[in-house]
């Protein structure tokens, strides 16, 4: 890892190696699309080829590409819906689907965050109003 260069994936791909990017880091594993983008930026790979590094190629290496790794009829697929180019650091995940079920939806998440903030504000105001009614010097339990 420390000796890796951003050209590695593209260099290996150009000589016929089935390349995949992966990580045992939970944080990096969530951003493999940006790792694939490095193959485009530094290695001159087409974006479609770079995406294979984090989709179908790992499945090929594990010999499970009949079942996963691409969006095709009859395959199992977990997938993300992006609001832009999946290789851009500015693109946001709009939805995540796992095992045929929506796991995350940005609009629903934003609505829940607003509802939680509203409820928190209501509870704080309720506490402040109750505290103002208490007699000075009396401690609450």
C-alpha positions as CSV (number, residue, x, y, z in Angstrom):
1,X,0.0,0.0,0.0
2,X,2.7,2.5,0.9
3,X,4.6,1.8,-2.3
4,X,1.5,2.0,-4.5
5,X,1.4,4.6,-7.2
6,X,-1.8,5.9,-8.7
7,X,-0.8,4.5,-12.1
8,X,-0.8,0.9,-11.0
9,X,-4.3,-0.1,-11.9
10,X,-4.2,1.4,-15.4
11,X,-0.7,-0.1,-16.0
12,X,-1.8,-3.6,-15.0
13,X,-5.0,-3.3,-17.0
14,X,-3.1,-2.3,-20.1
15,X,-1.1,-5.5,-20.0
16,X,-4.2,-7.7,-19.5
17,X,-4.4,-8.1,-15.8
18,X,-7.9,-8.3,-14.3
19,X,-7.6,-5.4,-11.9
20,X,-9.7,-4.7,-8.8
21,X,-9.6,-2.1,-6.1
22,X,-10.7,-3.1,-2.6
23,X,-9.9,-2.2,1.0
24,X,-10.2,-3.7,4.4
25,X,-10.8,-0.1,5.7
26,X,-14.4,0.6,6.3
27,X,-13.8,4.2,5.4
28,X,-12.0,3.6,2.2
29,X,-14.3,0.8,1.2
30,X,-17.1,3.4,1.1
31,X,-15.2,5.4,-1.5
32,X,-13.8,2.9,-4.0
33,X,-15.4,5.0,-6.7
34,X,-12.9,7.7,-6.1
35,X,-10.1,5.1,-6.1
36,X,-11.4,4.1,-9.6
37,X,-11.3,7.7,-10.6
38,X,-7.5,7.8,-10.0
39,X,-7.2,5.2,-12.8
40,X,-8.9,7.7,-15.1
41,X,-6.9,10.7,-13.9
42,X,-3.5,9.2,-13.7
43,X,-3.7,6.2,-16.0
44,X,-5.8,7.6,-18.8
45,X,-8.4,4.8,-18.5
46,X,-11.9,5.3,-19.8
47,X,-14.4,5.9,-16.9
48,X,-16.3,2.7,-17.9
49,X,-13.1,0.7,-17.6
50,X,-12.2,2.2,-14.3
51,X,-15.6,1.4,-12.9
52,X,-15.0,-2.3,-13.7
53,X,-12.2,-2.1,-11.1
54,X,-14.8,-1.8,-8.3
55,X,-17.7,-3.8,-9.9
56,X,-17.3,-6.7,-12.3
57,X,-13.6,-7.3,-11.9
58,X,-13.6,-8.3,-8.2
59,X,-16.5,-10.6,-9.0
60,X,-14.4,-12.2,-11.8
61,X,-11.5,-12.7,-9.5
62,X,-13.7,-14.4,-7.0
63,X,-15.3,-16.5,-9.7
64,X,-18.8,-15.2,-8.7
65,X,-19.4,-12.9,-11.7
66,X,-22.3,-15.2,-12.8
67,X,-24.2,-13.9,-9.8
68,X,-22.8,-10.4,-9.0
69,X,-20.7,-7.6,-10.3
70,X,-22.9,-6.0,-12.9
71,X,-26.6,-5.0,-13.4
72,X,-28.1,-7.8,-15.5
73,X,-31.3,-9.8,-15.4
74,X,-30.9,-12.8,-13.0
75,X,-28.0,-11.4,-11.0
76,X,-28.0,-10.3,-7.4
77,X,-27.0,-6.6,-7.1
78,X,-26.4,-4.0,-4.5
79,X,-26.2,-0.6,-6.1
80,X,-26.0,3.1,-5.6
81,X,-27.9,5.8,-7.4
82,X,-25.7,8.9,-7.7
83,X,-26.7,12.5,-8.5
84,X,-23.9,12.8,-11.0
85,X,-20.7,11.2,-12.3
86,X,-19.9,8.3,-9.9
87,X,-16.2,9.0,-10.3
88,X,-16.5,12.6,-9.1
89,X,-15.7,13.6,-5.5
90,X,-18.6,16.1,-5.8
91,X,-21.2,13.5,-6.6
92,X,-23.5,12.4,-3.7
93,X,-25.2,9.2,-3.1
94,X,-29.0,9.6,-3.5
95,X,-30.1,6.0,-2.8
96,X,-28.5,2.7,-1.8
97,X,-30.2,-0.6,-2.6
98,X,-29.1,-3.9,-0.9
99,X,-30.7,-7.2,-1.6
100,X,-33.5,-5.6,-3.5
101,X,-34.5,-3.2,-0.7
102,X,-33.9,0.5,-0.4
103,X,-31.4,0.9,2.4
104,X,-30.8,4.7,2.1
105,X,-32.6,7.5,0.5
106,X,-31.2,11.1,0.8
107,X,-34.6,12.8,0.6
108,X,-36.0,10.5,3.4
109,X,-32.8,11.1,5.4
110,X,-33.1,14.9,5.1
111,X,-36.8,14.7,6.2
112,X,-35.9,12.6,9.2
113,X,-33.1,15.0,10.1
114,X,-35.5,18.0,9.9
115,X,-38.1,16.1,12.1
116,X,-35.4,15.2,14.7
117,X,-34.2,18.8,14.8
118,X,-37.8,20.1,15.2
119,X,-38.4,17.6,18.0
120,X,-35.2,18.5,19.7
121,X,-36.0,22.2,19.6
122,X,-39.5,21.4,21.0
123,X,-38.0,19.5,23.9
124,X,-35.4,22.1,24.7
125,X,-38.1,24.8,24.7
126,X,-40.3,22.6,27.0
127,X,-37.4,22.1,29.4
128,X,-36.6,25.9,29.4
129,X,-40.2,26.8,30.1
130,X,-40.3,24.3,33.0
131,X,-37.0,25.6,34.3
132,X,-38.3,29.2,34.3
133,X,-41.4,28.2,36.3
134,X,-39.3,26.5,39.0
135,X,-38.7,28.6,42.1
136,X,-35.2,30.1,42.5
137,X,-32.9,28.0,44.5
138,X,-34.9,24.8,44.1
139,X,-33.1,21.9,42.4
140,X,-34.9,19.7,40.0
141,X,-34.7,15.9,40.4
